[in-house]
Amino acid sequence: MTTDKVYQSISDFGEELASLRDDVAKLTSSITDLVRNQASSAATTVADSVDQARQKVSDTASDAQYRVKSAASEIEASIERNPLSAVMIALVAGLLVGLFTRTAR
């Protein structure tokens, strides 16, 4: 093999190596972009899910609050219509609580 061919082979090898380095750099950049896009997409999906869950909890809490207020209003109206019955129910409830909570001697 002549010296010129050796130098040509070394030059070709250097060009191939440079080309390979460029390809690896492009591949690294592509993978980085892909991972970044996937992470962004996942973060958006998680944020949307959290927002939906937060809204559902808020709606459920509002509904429960409305039901409690409605039940309290109904109880007040019932007490105003039948005050004697309300007193009797309270008396029986108090007696039952007293019986269940007293200690045996």
Beta strands, then each sheet from edge to edge (+ up, - down):
end
